[in-house]
Amino acid sequence: MELEKIIQVLDCQPLTQPLEGGKSFEKAFGSDLMSDVLAFIHDDETVLLTGLTNQQVIRTAEMIDLKLILFVRGKIPSEEIIGLAESNRITLLSTKASMFEAAGILFENGMRGIDQT
Amino acid sequence: MKFEYTITTQNFTTAGEASSNTKKTLKLLGIDSKIIRRAAIMAYEAEMNIAIHSRGGKIQLEIEAHRITIVAEDQGPGIADIDLAMKEGYSTASHEIREMGFGAGMGLPNMKRCADSFDISSTPGGKTRVVMTLNL
């Protein structure tokens, strides 16, 4: 699922620049627990859905090379945190949808969960 | 090649910088990306543990031709029951720490899972030292 499509179906507000268009993501993982993110995501083409907007979310993504974080429930991190993401080439989006709604809409559009291994 | 990073307790603005530097160093050295990912998780969980649970400490990174060693050592207060601390889901973290997305009781198990060798020693009231290696 291409980045542009994710933005469209979830009516996302892009938070970082530049938007690296054309990137495709096949899997998504939703969590507010960063150690679970570190433990369960094995593929860096995975989208992270989270309601947490602190610096550690960006650090966590940096550690496992995640390229896209989607903040749910209309959450928007501070400018400083957005800057940290940009310096690590991590794209940030925000949607007003809840975690459940966002996951459902992405699933409906072909996105799938992570491998259960 | 050796590097040492000081970790300050309860400073969640700087927490993660040592792991970020560790990752960048390994990348510059051309280490395999899968190994870097494991090393980054080990360093980051250790760094967060020091920032969250201890009075402060340090992380040492040593890179040799055949292995990477990460040593995390803090200034206490030590772990009362190491077996319990190693259990997935067990945590003594405060509500505030949990709100930051940590304290789910996965830190030490995550470190052990990523490492080729993992050794933890601690004295109640004293220091905790974790030595982890990755074979290259």
gemmi code that builds the backbone of each chain (N, CA, C; Angstrom):
import gemmi

chains = {
    "A": [
        ("MET", (0.854, -1.188, 0.000), (0.000, 0.000, 0.000), (0.895, 1.244, 0.000)),
        ("GLU", (0.679, 2.094, -1.000), (1.570, 3.256, -1.118), (1.248, 4.339, -0.097)),
        ("LEU", (2.277, 5.101, 0.230), (2.152, 6.173, 1.224), (0.981, 7.112, 0.884)),
        ("GLU", (0.871, 7.485, -0.386), (-0.194, 8.392, -0.822), (-1.573, 7.802, -0.539)),
        ("LYS", (-1.685, 6.485, -0.713), (-2.968, 5.797, -0.495), (-3.313, 5.797, 1.006)),
        ("ILE", (-2.296, 5.579, 1.839), (-2.513, 5.594, 3.293), (-3.030, 6.970, 3.711)),
        ("ILE", (-2.387, 8.006, 3.166), (-2.793, 9.388, 3.488), (-4.248, 9.627, 3.069)),
        ("GLN", (-4.581, 9.093, 1.905), (-5.925, 9.307, 1.356), (-6.994, 8.572, 2.175)),
        ("VAL", (-6.791, 7.286, 2.437), (-7.869, 6.507, 3.086), (-8.062, 6.899, 4.550)),
        ("LEU", (-7.016, 7.418, 5.180), (-7.150, 7.796, 6.594), (-7.217, 9.315, 6.784)),
        ("ASP", (-7.283, 10.025, 5.675), (-7.345, 11.492, 5.713), (-6.249, 12.044, 6.644)),
        ("CYS", (-5.024, 11.642, 6.340), (-3.891, 11.963, 7.222), (-3.349, 13.364, 6.993)),
        ("GLN", (-2.812, 13.905, 8.081), (-2.052, 15.158, 7.990), (-0.576, 14.777, 7.999)),
        ("PRO", (0.150, 15.037, 6.926), (1.593, 14.745, 6.948), (2.307, 15.732, 7.881)),
        ("LEU", (3.216, 15.243, 8.705), (3.883, 16.107, 9.686), (5.339, 16.395, 9.336)),
        ("THR", (5.925, 15.562, 8.497), (7.347, 15.718, 8.163), (7.515, 16.083, 6.692)),
        ("GLN", (8.632, 16.693, 6.407), (8.984, 17.043, 5.028), (10.403, 16.585, 4.759)),
        ("PRO", (10.774, 16.210, 3.537), (9.833, 16.029, 2.446), (9.110, 14.693, 2.571)),
        ("LEU", (7.960, 14.599, 1.962), (7.249, 13.326, 1.940), (7.917, 12.452, 0.888)),
        ("GLU", (8.402, 11.313, 1.324), (9.097, 10.453, 0.364), (8.068, 9.584, -0.337)),
        ("GLY", (7.461, 10.159, -1.354), (6.382, 9.491, -2.074), (6.841, 8.223, -2.768)),
        ("GLY", (5.854, 7.401, -3.112), (6.155, 6.176, -3.842), (6.548, 5.018, -2.968)),
        ("LYS", (6.757, 5.275, -1.669), (7.130, 4.181, -0.773), (5.915, 3.306, -0.508)),
        ("SER", (6.162, 2.013, -0.393), (5.061, 1.082, -0.208), (5.212, 0.307, 1.096)),
        ("PHE", (4.097, 0.074, 1.756), (4.104, -0.628, 3.045), (3.065, -1.739, 3.001)),
        ("GLU", (3.479, -2.935, 3.362), (2.561, -4.076, 3.283), (2.010, -4.478, 4.640)),
        ("LYS", (2.707, -4.089, 5.702), (2.307, -4.546, 7.036), (2.190, -3.387, 8.010)),
        ("ALA", (1.357, -3.608, 9.036), (1.210, -2.579, 10.063), (1.185, -3.231, 11.436)),
        ("PHE", (1.613, -2.451, 12.426), (1.626, -2.935, 13.813), (1.166, -1.779, 14.687)),
        ("GLY", (0.166, -2.035, 15.521), (-0.356, -0.973, 16.385), (-0.008, -1.237, 17.830)),
        ("SER", (0.662, -0.289, 18.482), (1.001, -0.462, 19.895), (1.445, 0.847, 20.521)),
        ("ASP", (1.175, 0.963, 21.811), (1.723, 2.085, 22.579), (2.845, 1.586, 23.488)),
        ("LEU", (3.212, 0.320, 23.329), (4.293, -0.261, 24.137), (5.541, -0.394, 23.272)),
        ("MET", (6.550, 0.419, 23.559), (7.717, 0.466, 22.679), (8.562, -0.805, 22.732)),
        ("SER", (8.604, -1.476, 23.878), (9.358, -2.735, 23.925), (8.687, -3.809, 23.068)),
        ("ASP", (7.362, -3.756, 22.975), (6.662, -4.695, 22.087), (6.989, -4.378, 20.633)),
        ("VAL", (7.080, -3.099, 20.320), (7.459, -2.694, 18.962), (8.836, -3.269, 18.635)),
        ("LEU", (9.772, -3.138, 19.585), (11.137, -3.653, 19.371), (11.137, -5.176, 19.271)),
        ("ALA", (10.248, -5.831, 20.013), (10.251, -7.295, 20.060), (9.541, -7.931, 18.862)),
        ("PHE", (8.488, -7.295, 18.375), (7.630, -7.987, 17.404), (7.811, -7.578, 15.944)),
        ("ILE", (8.277, -6.346, 15.700), (8.413, -5.933, 14.294), (9.763, -6.407, 13.754)),
        ("HIS", (9.709, -7.224, 12.714), (10.956, -7.746, 12.140), (11.212, -7.222, 10.736)),
        ("ASP", (10.262, -6.461, 10.218), (10.366, -6.006, 8.842), (10.286, -4.477, 8.835)),
        ("ASP", (11.328, -3.821, 8.296), (11.345, -2.360, 8.368), (10.356, -1.700, 7.404)),
        ("GLU", (9.655, -2.494, 6.595), (8.608, -1.935, 5.731), (7.263, -1.938, 6.449)),
        ("THR", (7.294, -1.987, 7.774), (6.073, -2.019, 8.582), (5.710, -0.610, 9.041)),
        ("VAL", (4.414, -0.307, 9.008), (3.926, 0.980, 9.512), (3.625, 0.822, 11.000)),
        ("LEU", (4.077, 1.769, 11.799), (3.754, 1.740, 13.228), (2.574, 2.667, 13.497)),
        ("LEU", (1.513, 2.120, 14.056), (0.361, 2.921, 14.494), (0.478, 3.100, 15.996)),
        ("THR", (0.465, 4.324, 16.453), (0.587, 4.544, 17.893), (-0.099, 5.845, 18.316)),
        ("GLY", (-0.461, 5.901, 19.576), (-1.027, 7.128, 20.125), (-0.012, 7.863, 20.980)),
        ("LEU", (1.184, 7.295, 21.088), (2.257, 7.933, 21.865), (2.997, 8.921, 20.980)),
        ("THR", (3.309, 10.088, 21.519), (3.981, 11.088, 20.672), (5.294, 11.565, 21.290)),
        ("ASN", (5.878, 10.799, 22.192), (7.122, 11.282, 22.810), (8.357, 10.900, 21.976)),
        ("GLN", (9.481, 11.395, 22.423), (10.738, 11.192, 21.715), (11.111, 9.713, 21.575)),
        ("GLN", (10.708, 8.926, 22.564), (11.108, 7.518, 22.554), (10.447, 6.731, 21.421)),
        ("VAL", (9.322, 7.234, 20.917), (8.687, 6.586, 19.768), (9.610, 6.707, 18.551)),
        ("ILE", (10.187, 7.902, 18.395), (11.085, 8.129, 17.255), (12.372, 7.316, 17.447)),
        ("ARG", (12.899, 7.307, 18.671), (14.111, 6.528, 18.944), (13.871, 5.038, 18.673)),
        ("THR", (12.703, 4.558, 19.106), (12.362, 3.145, 18.885), (12.341, 2.842, 17.381)),
        ("ALA", (11.679, 3.723, 16.627), (11.605, 3.533, 15.171), (12.996, 3.568, 14.554)),
        ("GLU", (13.826, 4.483, 15.042), (15.198, 4.604, 14.527), (15.957, 3.291, 14.727)),
        ("MET", (15.807, 2.684, 15.920), (16.568, 1.465, 16.242), (16.271, 0.329, 15.274)),
        ("ILE", (14.998, 0.244, 14.818), (14.658, -0.894, 13.953), (14.340, -0.454, 12.518)),
        ("ASP", (14.813, 0.739, 12.179), (14.740, 1.243, 10.798), (13.328, 1.418, 10.258)),
        ("LEU", (12.367, 1.709, 11.131), (11.012, 1.960, 10.630), (11.002, 3.280, 9.870)),
        ("LYS", (10.208, 3.343, 8.808), (10.215, 4.546, 7.964), (8.935, 5.352, 8.061)),
        ("LEU", (7.900, 4.754, 8.680), (6.616, 5.466, 8.746), (5.923, 5.238, 10.080)),
        ("ILE", (5.599, 6.346, 10.741), (4.820, 6.282, 11.983), (3.516, 7.025, 11.746)),
        ("LEU", (2.430, 6.364, 12.103), (1.106, 6.954, 11.938), (0.511, 7.201, 13.322)),
        ("PHE", (0.376, 8.467, 13.682), (-0.199, 8.799, 14.990), (-1.722, 8.782, 14.876)),
        ("VAL", (-2.353, 8.044, 15.759), (-3.817, 7.927, 15.725), (-4.435, 8.896, 16.744)),
        ("ARG", (-5.759, 8.938, 16.740), (-6.538, 9.765, 17.679), (-6.166, 11.250, 17.573)),
        ("GLY", (-5.707, 11.663, 16.379), (-5.387, 13.072, 16.141), (-4.169, 13.588, 16.880)),
        ("LYS", (-3.344, 12.675, 17.365), (-2.156, 13.090, 18.147), (-1.099, 13.726, 17.230)),
        ("ILE", (-0.487, 14.786, 17.741), (0.590, 15.459, 16.996), (1.754, 15.723, 17.950)),
        ("PRO", (2.938, 15.234, 17.626), (4.085, 15.469, 18.521), (4.609, 16.901, 18.411)),
        ("SER", (5.539, 17.244, 19.309), (6.118, 18.595, 19.302), (7.041, 18.779, 18.095)),
        ("GLU", (7.350, 20.033, 17.803), (8.241, 20.373, 16.688), (9.599, 19.672, 16.838)),
        ("GLU", (10.076, 19.626, 18.069), (11.379, 19.012, 18.352), (11.374, 17.537, 17.955)),
        ("ILE", (10.279, 16.873, 18.269), (10.165, 15.438, 17.961), (10.005, 15.229, 16.456)),
        ("ILE", (9.266, 16.129, 15.816), (9.131, 16.054, 14.352), (10.512, 16.240, 13.707)),
        ("GLY", (11.299, 17.167, 14.254), (12.659, 17.409, 13.745), (13.543, 16.185, 13.898)),
        ("LEU", (13.402, 15.491, 15.038), (14.193, 14.273, 15.268), (13.830, 13.207, 14.226)),
        ("ALA", (12.540, 13.115, 13.923), (12.091, 12.152, 12.905), (12.660, 12.514, 11.541)),
        ("GLU", (12.600, 13.795, 11.209), (13.109, 14.232, 9.897), (14.601, 13.948, 9.770)),
        ("SER", (15.344, 14.178, 10.866), (16.790, 13.930, 10.778), (17.089, 12.441, 10.645)),
        ("ASN", (16.133, 11.594, 11.000), (16.318, 10.154, 10.823), (15.544, 9.615, 9.613)),
        ("ARG", (15.044, 10.526, 8.793), (14.275, 10.184, 7.584), (13.099, 9.264, 7.886)),
        ("ILE", (12.418, 9.590, 8.963), (11.210, 8.850, 9.323), (10.022, 9.756, 9.000)),
        ("THR", (9.069, 9.226, 8.236), (7.889, 10.002, 7.874), (6.844, 9.889, 8.982)),
        ("LEU", (6.253, 11.027, 9.355), (5.206, 11.032, 10.380), (3.896, 11.503, 9.768)),
        ("LEU", (2.826, 10.772, 10.079), (1.484, 11.165, 9.655), (0.589, 11.188, 10.874)),
        ("SER", (-0.469, 11.977, 10.818), (-1.444, 11.970, 11.913), (-2.835, 11.797, 11.326)),
        ("THR", (-3.629, 10.921, 11.946), (-5.018, 10.730, 11.528), (-5.933, 10.916, 12.729)),
        ("LYS", (-7.129, 11.389, 12.478), (-8.084, 11.564, 13.577), (-8.693, 10.214, 13.981)),
        ("ALA", (-8.550, 9.212, 13.121), (-9.129, 7.884, 13.412), (-8.503, 7.289, 14.668)),
        ("SER", (-9.279, 6.471, 15.373), (-8.745, 5.752, 16.538), (-7.841, 4.627, 16.052)),
        ("MET", (-7.106, 4.022, 16.956), (-6.233, 2.893, 16.587), (-7.049, 1.803, 15.894)),
        ("PHE", (-8.209, 1.471, 16.487), (-9.067, 0.404, 15.950), (-9.573, 0.759, 14.548)),
        ("GLU", (-10.077, 1.986, 14.418), (-10.605, 2.423, 13.119), (-9.502, 2.451, 12.062)),
        ("ALA", (-8.360, 3.032, 12.429), (-7.245, 3.148, 11.476), (-6.800, 1.765, 11.013)),
        ("ALA", (-6.685, 0.828, 11.980), (-6.267, -0.537, 11.623), (-7.299, -1.176, 10.705)),
        ("GLY", (-8.579, -0.979, 11.006), (-9.645, -1.569, 10.192), (-9.627, -1.040, 8.773)),
        ("ILE", (-9.459, 0.268, 8.638), (-9.458, 0.890, 7.300), (-8.243, 0.408, 6.499)),
        ("LEU", (-7.094, 0.322, 7.155), (-5.888, -0.148, 6.448), (-6.067, -1.609, 6.025)),
        ("PHE", (-6.633, -2.414, 6.906), (-6.850, -3.839, 6.596), (-7.783, -3.980, 5.394)),
        ("GLU", (-8.841, -3.164, 5.417), (-9.827, -3.176, 4.326), (-9.169, -2.844, 2.987)),
        ("ASN", (-8.109, -2.063, 3.048), (-7.414, -1.654, 1.843), (-6.213, -2.534, 1.501)),
        ("GLY", (-6.130, -3.682, 2.139), (-5.104, -4.657, 1.769), (-3.912, -4.759, 2.675)),
        ("MET", (-3.792, -3.865, 3.643), (-2.664, -3.939, 4.582), (-2.897, -5.115, 5.514)),
        ("ARG", (-1.805, -5.772, 5.929), (-1.936, -6.922, 6.820), (-1.045, -6.742, 8.044)),
        ("GLY", (-1.282, -7.613, 9.038), (-0.491, -7.547, 10.269), (0.880, -8.172, 10.075)),
        ("ILE", (1.694, -8.093, 11.124), (3.040, -8.661, 11.049), (2.970, -10.187, 11.108)),
        ("ASP", (4.028, -10.848, 10.660), (4.088, -12.315, 10.748), (4.121, -12.725, 12.200)),
        ("GLN", (3.369, -13.742, 12.546), (3.297, -14.211, 13.946), (4.409, -15.189, 14.240)),
        ("THR", (5.652, -14.758, 14.042), (6.758, -15.685, 14.320), (7.668, -15.085, 15.369)),
    ],
    "B": [
        ("MET", (38.154, -1.514, 19.105), (37.583, -0.183, 19.135), (36.585, -0.097, 20.287)),
        ("LYS", (36.760, 0.905, 21.137), (35.904, 1.005, 22.323), (35.242, 2.374, 22.424)),
        ("PHE", (33.995, 2.371, 22.859), (33.260, 3.614, 23.083), (32.568, 3.526, 24.434)),
        ("GLU", (32.420, 4.668, 25.095), (31.704, 4.662, 26.368), (30.731, 5.839, 26.420)),
        ("TYR", (29.524, 5.559, 26.867), (28.488, 6.597, 26.949), (27.950, 6.658, 28.370)),
        ("THR", (27.797, 7.887, 28.874), (27.225, 8.080, 30.209), (25.720, 8.257, 30.076)),
        ("ILE", (24.976, 7.538, 30.912), (23.508, 7.619, 30.869), (23.027, 8.274, 32.166)),
        ("THR", (22.262, 9.345, 32.014), (21.763, 10.079, 33.177), (20.393, 9.538, 33.570)),
        ("THR", (20.191, 9.419, 34.872), (18.902, 8.895, 35.337), (17.764, 9.881, 35.070)),
        ("GLN", (16.638, 9.326, 34.691), (15.376, 10.083, 34.503), (15.475, 11.212, 33.474)),
        ("ASN", (16.472, 11.180, 32.611), (16.537, 12.199, 31.554), (16.060, 11.569, 30.246)),
        ("PHE", (14.782, 11.795, 29.945), (14.199, 11.124, 28.785), (14.306, 11.953, 27.510)),
        ("THR", (15.000, 13.089, 27.614), (15.290, 13.859, 26.409), (16.556, 13.303, 25.767)),
        ("THR", (17.519, 12.958, 26.601), (18.774, 12.433, 26.047), (18.754, 10.902, 25.932)),
        ("ALA", (17.834, 10.245, 26.640), (17.789, 8.768, 26.586), (17.569, 8.318, 25.154)),
        ("GLY", (18.426, 7.443, 24.693), (18.349, 6.974, 23.313), (19.512, 7.467, 22.477)),
        ("GLU", (20.196, 8.512, 22.953), (21.304, 9.074, 22.166), (22.487, 8.111, 22.086)),
        ("ALA", (22.774, 7.433, 23.192), (23.896, 6.484, 23.183), (23.624, 5.348, 22.196)),
        ("SER", (22.388, 4.880, 22.185), (22.031, 3.783, 21.266), (22.052, 4.261, 19.823)),
        ("SER", (21.611, 5.517, 19.640), (21.628, 6.096, 18.300), (23.069, 6.181, 17.798)),
        ("ASN", (23.984, 6.632, 18.678), (25.402, 6.711, 18.303), (25.991, 5.328, 18.059)),
        ("THR", (25.588, 4.363, 18.893), (26.061, 2.979, 18.722), (25.673, 2.477, 17.331)),
        ("LYS", (24.416, 2.719, 16.989), (23.906, 2.253, 15.697), (24.660, 2.909, 14.537)),
        ("LYS", (24.870, 4.219, 14.653), (25.558, 4.952, 13.582), (27.003, 4.452, 13.432)),
        ("THR", (27.663, 4.184, 14.565), (29.044, 3.681, 14.518), (29.100, 2.342, 13.789)),
        ("LEU", (28.187, 1.442, 14.137), (28.191, 0.104, 13.517), (27.897, 0.197, 12.015)),
        ("LYS", (27.039, 1.149, 11.669), (26.693, 1.341, 10.261), (27.915, 1.828, 9.482)),
        ("LEU", (28.639, 2.788, 10.089), (29.843, 3.325, 9.445), (30.884, 2.240, 9.223)),
        ("LEU", (30.911, 1.272, 10.138), (31.894, 0.195, 10.028), (31.460, -0.880, 9.030)),
        ("GLY", (30.265, -0.709, 8.472), (29.802, -1.647, 7.453), (29.358, -2.991, 8.004)),
        ("ILE", (28.939, -3.005, 9.272), (28.443, -4.258, 9.888), (27.104, -4.622, 9.243)),
        ("ASP", (26.830, -5.917, 9.154), (25.590, -6.427, 8.563), (24.356, -5.795, 9.243)),
        ("SER", (23.371, -5.408, 8.433), (22.222, -4.662, 8.964), (21.412, -5.466, 10.002)),
        ("LYS", (21.350, -6.786, 9.837), (20.612, -7.600, 10.826), (21.308, -7.583, 12.192)),
        ("ILE", (22.626, -7.602, 12.162), (23.405, -7.538, 13.409), (23.226, -6.149, 14.039)),
        ("ILE", (23.259, -5.113, 13.191), (23.096, -3.745, 13.704), (21.753, -3.605, 14.402)),
        ("ARG", (20.731, -4.150, 13.791), (19.381, -4.074, 14.365), (19.339, -4.724, 15.755)),
        ("ARG", (19.956, -5.907, 15.862), (19.977, -6.597, 17.161), (20.779, -5.798, 18.186)),
        ("ALA", (21.932, -5.279, 17.753), (22.773, -4.483, 18.663), (22.037, -3.219, 19.116)),
        ("ALA", (21.300, -2.605, 18.193), (20.573, -1.372, 18.512), (19.490, -1.644, 19.553)),
        ("ILE", (18.773, -2.743, 19.394), (17.718, -3.095, 20.363), (18.343, -3.363, 21.735)),
        ("MET", (19.443, -4.134, 21.752), (20.119, -4.433, 23.023), (20.566, -3.141, 23.720)),
        ("ALA", (21.222, -2.261, 22.949), (21.741, -1.020, 23.537), (20.608, -0.118, 24.009)),
        ("TYR", (19.565, -0.036, 23.213), (18.455, 0.879, 23.534), (17.679, 0.409, 24.769)),
        ("GLU", (17.386, -0.881, 24.832), (16.674, -1.397, 26.015), (17.539, -1.204, 27.268)),
        ("ALA", (18.837, -1.434, 27.127), (19.744, -1.259, 28.275), (19.791, 0.211, 28.693)),
        ("GLU", (19.877, 1.084, 27.694), (19.935, 2.522, 27.979), (18.654, 2.989, 28.672)),
        ("MET", (17.506, 2.538, 28.183), (16.234, 2.934, 28.808), (16.147, 2.373, 30.223)),
        ("ASN", (16.618, 1.149, 30.404), (16.597, 0.559, 31.751), (17.424, 1.385, 32.735)),
        ("ILE", (18.601, 1.826, 32.288), (19.459, 2.636, 33.159), (18.758, 3.961, 33.476)),
        ("ALA", (18.185, 4.596, 32.432), (17.515, 5.890, 32.633), (16.284, 5.756, 33.532)),
        ("ILE", (15.557, 4.659, 33.370), (14.295, 4.479, 34.111), (14.535, 4.000, 35.544)),
        ("HIS", (15.335, 2.942, 35.678), (15.380, 2.228, 36.957), (16.566, 2.559, 37.862)),
        ("SER", (17.627, 3.146, 37.307), (18.842, 3.247, 38.123), (19.162, 4.680, 38.543)),
        ("ARG", (20.255, 4.796, 39.252), (20.750, 6.128, 39.651), (21.668, 6.718, 38.571)),
        ("GLY", (21.689, 6.082, 37.436), (22.571, 6.507, 36.349), (23.628, 5.446, 36.098)),
        ("GLY", (24.261, 5.526, 34.950), (25.265, 4.509, 34.655), (25.940, 4.764, 33.335)),
        ("LYS", (26.472, 3.701, 32.755), (27.180, 3.861, 31.476), (26.980, 2.632, 30.588)),
        ("ILE", (27.166, 2.885, 29.320), (27.127, 1.793, 28.346), (28.449, 1.797, 27.600)),
        ("GLN", (29.065, 0.628, 27.548), (30.319, 0.497, 26.810), (30.078, -0.370, 25.585)),
        ("LEU", (30.652, 0.068, 24.494), (30.541, -0.679, 23.246), (31.955, -1.058, 22.819)),
        ("GLU", (32.173, -2.329, 22.610), (33.482, -2.761, 22.112), (33.293, -3.550, 20.822)),
        ("ILE", (34.031, -3.152, 19.805), (33.919, -3.844, 18.526), (35.245, -4.511, 18.209)),
        ("GLU", (35.183, -5.817, 18.070), (36.374, -6.583, 17.694), (36.082, -7.259, 16.358)),
        ("ALA", (37.080, -7.886, 15.779), (36.906, -8.498, 14.460), (35.840, -9.593, 14.479)),
        ("HIS", (35.741, -10.309, 15.599), (34.827, -11.458, 15.634), (33.573, -11.230, 16.465)),
        ("ARG", (33.508, -10.113, 17.191), (32.290, -9.893, 17.988), (32.118, -8.444, 18.438)),
        ("ILE", (30.845, -8.162, 18.821), (30.496, -6.864, 19.414), (30.115, -7.154, 20.864)),
        ("THR", (30.655, -6.378, 21.786), (30.278, -6.531, 23.192), (29.648, -5.229, 23.682)),
        ("ILE", (28.492, -5.362, 24.325), (27.830, -4.197, 24.935), (27.741, -4.469, 26.431)),
        ("VAL", (28.315, -3.578, 27.214), (28.261, -3.709, 28.673), (27.468, -2.529, 29.226)),
        ("ALA", (26.402, -2.850, 29.969), (25.593, -1.802, 30.616), (25.788, -1.938, 32.116)),
        ("GLU", (26.234, -0.857, 32.740), (26.473, -0.923, 34.187), (25.887, 0.323, 34.844)),
        ("ASP", (25.156, 0.102, 35.936), (24.567, 1.257, 36.608), (25.085, 1.414, 38.028)),
        ("GLN", (24.612, 2.456, 38.685), (25.054, 2.778, 40.049), (24.039, 2.322, 41.100)),
        ("GLY", (23.266, 1.318, 40.783), (22.280, 0.810, 41.733), (20.904, 1.391, 41.469)),
        ("PRO", (19.899, 0.956, 42.171), (19.919, 0.264, 43.473), (19.917, -1.263, 43.411)),
        ("GLY", (20.164, -1.856, 42.269), (20.228, -3.317, 42.202), (18.868, -3.964, 42.000)),
        ("ILE", (18.903, -5.240, 41.637), (17.672, -5.999, 41.381), (17.544, -7.061, 42.476)),
        ("ALA", (16.387, -7.087, 43.123), (16.190, -8.016, 44.242), (16.097, -9.461, 43.755)),
        ("ASP", (15.373, -9.681, 42.668), (15.151, -11.044, 42.171), (15.372, -11.050, 40.655)),
        ("ILE", (16.540, -11.497, 40.221), (16.882, -11.437, 38.791), (15.976, -12.343, 37.963)),
        ("ASP", (15.661, -13.538, 38.482), (14.795, -14.459, 37.731), (13.444, -13.815, 37.438)),
        ("LEU", (12.921, -13.116, 38.437), (11.628, -12.438, 38.274), (11.763, -11.293, 37.258)),
        ("ALA", (12.867, -10.553, 37.352), (13.098, -9.421, 36.437), (13.228, -9.887, 34.991)),
        ("MET", (13.686, -11.130, 34.799), (13.868, -11.659, 33.442), (12.558, -12.171, 32.839)),
        ("LYS", (11.528, -12.266, 33.652), (10.239, -12.789, 33.170), (9.532, -11.761, 32.308)),
        ("GLU", (9.042, -12.194, 31.145), (8.302, -11.280, 30.279), (7.056, -10.787, 31.009)),
        ("GLY", (6.868, -9.496, 31.007), (5.664, -8.920, 31.617), (5.875, -8.433, 33.032)),
        ("TYR", (6.993, -8.822, 33.660), (7.234, -8.348, 35.026), (7.959, -7.005, 34.971)),
        ("SER", (7.458, -6.043, 35.703), (8.104, -4.729, 35.718), (7.838, -4.006, 37.026)),
        ("THR", (8.807, -3.221, 37.444), (8.626, -2.397, 38.641), (8.472, -0.923, 38.248)),
        ("ALA", (8.295, -0.668, 36.947), (8.237, 0.726, 36.468), (6.995, 1.444, 36.975)),
        ("SER", (7.124, 2.746, 37.140), (6.020, 3.571, 37.653), (4.984, 3.809, 36.554)),
        ("HIS", (3.856, 4.339, 36.983), (2.788, 4.675, 36.043), (3.289, 5.679, 34.985)),
        ("GLU", (4.098, 6.655, 35.422), (4.612, 7.682, 34.499), (5.473, 7.050, 33.402)),
        ("ILE", (6.281, 6.075, 33.812), (7.149, 5.401, 32.833), (6.300, 4.592, 31.851)),
        ("ARG", (5.271, 3.944, 32.367), (4.384, 3.158, 31.488), (3.689, 4.066, 30.482)),
        ("GLU", (3.352, 5.271, 30.918), (2.702, 6.227, 30.008), (3.628, 6.642, 28.868)),
        ("MET", (4.938, 6.490, 29.098), (5.910, 6.808, 28.045), (6.096, 5.652, 27.072)),
        ("GLY", (5.429, 4.542, 27.338), (5.519, 3.397, 26.433), (6.527, 2.363, 26.875)),
        ("PHE", (7.058, 2.534, 28.104), (8.023, 1.553, 28.618), (7.478, 0.916, 29.894)),
        ("GLY", (8.249, 0.019, 30.466), (7.800, -0.614, 31.695), (6.783, -1.717, 31.451)),
        ("ALA", (6.857, -2.335, 30.271), (5.943, -3.448, 29.982), (6.570, -4.781, 30.379)),
        ("GLY", (7.763, -4.726, 30.931), (8.410, -5.961, 31.362), (9.010, -6.762, 30.214)),
        ("MET", (9.420, -6.057, 29.155), (9.991, -6.750, 27.997), (11.451, -6.375, 27.767)),
        ("GLY", (11.970, -5.435, 28.541), (13.316, -4.914, 28.295), (14.402, -5.971, 28.391)),
        ("LEU", (14.531, -6.583, 29.550), (15.588, -7.604, 29.724), (15.358, -8.807, 28.793)),
        ("PRO", (14.113, -9.328, 28.682), (13.906, -10.436, 27.733), (14.257, -10.048, 26.296)),
        ("ASN", (13.954, -8.805, 25.903), (14.319, -8.355, 24.543), (15.831, -8.373, 24.351)),
        ("MET", (16.564, -7.917, 25.371), (18.037, -7.893, 25.277), (18.572, -9.314, 25.124)),
        ("LYS", (18.052, -10.216, 25.949), (18.533, -11.607, 25.929), (18.222, -12.271, 24.583)),
        ("ARG", (17.044, -11.981, 24.054), (16.605, -12.571, 22.790), (17.526, -12.139, 21.642)),
        ("CYS", (17.994, -10.898, 21.683), (18.814, -10.375, 20.583), (20.285, -10.775, 20.688)),
        ("ALA", (20.739, -11.078, 21.898), (22.174, -11.317, 22.109), (22.561, -12.770, 21.843)),
        ("ASP", (23.817, -12.992, 21.451), (24.345, -14.363, 21.343), (24.753, -14.860, 22.720)),
        ("SER", (25.217, -13.958, 23.569), (25.439, -14.338, 24.968), (24.963, -13.201, 25.846)),
        ("PHE", (24.407, -13.559, 26.991), (23.783, -12.569, 27.867), (24.090, -12.939, 29.305)),
        ("ASP", (24.651, -11.995, 30.048), (24.964, -12.282, 31.448), (24.565, -11.075, 32.298)),
        ("ILE", (23.798, -11.352, 33.348), (23.380, -10.248, 34.212), (23.783, -10.558, 35.649)),
        ("SER", (24.347, -9.569, 36.314), (24.684, -9.744, 37.728), (24.237, -8.499, 38.479)),
        ("SER", (23.739, -8.711, 39.678), (23.225, -7.585, 40.449), (23.216, -7.918, 41.931)),
        ("THR", (23.452, -6.911, 42.726), (23.363, -7.074, 44.176), (22.289, -6.115, 44.672)),
        ("PRO", (21.337, -6.600, 45.469), (20.350, -5.667, 46.008), (21.053, -4.540, 46.766)),
        ("GLY", (20.759, -3.320, 46.422), (21.416, -2.160, 47.037), (22.670, -1.740, 46.295)),
        ("GLY", (23.161, -2.607, 45.417), (24.402, -2.318, 44.689), (24.172, -2.148, 43.196)),
        ("LYS", (25.245, -2.389, 42.439), (25.196, -2.165, 40.993), (24.538, -3.324, 40.242)),
        ("THR", (24.080, -3.014, 39.043), (23.647, -4.056, 38.111), (24.549, -3.958, 36.890)),
        ("ARG", (24.984, -5.106, 36.410), (25.874, -5.135, 35.235), (25.348, -6.172, 34.246)),
        ("VAL", (25.169, -5.748, 33.024), (24.701, -6.658, 31.972), (25.776, -6.706, 30.888)),
        ("VAL", (26.225, -7.906, 30.559), (27.236, -8.071, 29.507), (26.607, -8.883, 28.372)),
        ("MET", (26.584, -8.296, 27.189), (25.952, -8.953, 26.041), (26.929, -8.985, 24.868)),
        ("THR", (26.924, -10.087, 24.140), (27.785, -10.136, 22.955), (26.994, -10.570, 21.725)),
        ("LEU", (27.536, -10.180, 20.600), (26.997, -10.580, 19.297), (28.168, -11.081, 18.477)),
        ("ASN", (28.040, -12.269, 17.920), (29.120, -12.806, 17.083), (29.074, -12.202, 15.689)),
        ("LEU", (30.246, -11.893, 15.164), (30.288, -11.329, 13.799), (30.725, -12.393, 12.797)),
    ],
}
model = gemmi.Model(1)
for chain_id, residues in chains.items():
    chain = gemmi.Chain(chain_id)
    for i, (resn, *xyz) in enumerate(residues, 1):
        res = gemmi.Residue()
        res.name, res.seqid = resn, gemmi.SeqId(i, " ")
        for name, pos in zip(("N", "CA", "C"), xyz):
            atom = gemmi.Atom()
            atom.name, atom.element = name, gemmi.Element(name[0])
            atom.pos, atom.b_iso = gemmi.Position(*pos), 0.0
            res.add_atom(atom)
        chain.add_residue(res)
    model.add_chain(chain)
structure = gemmi.Structure()
structure.add_model(model)
structure.setup_entities()
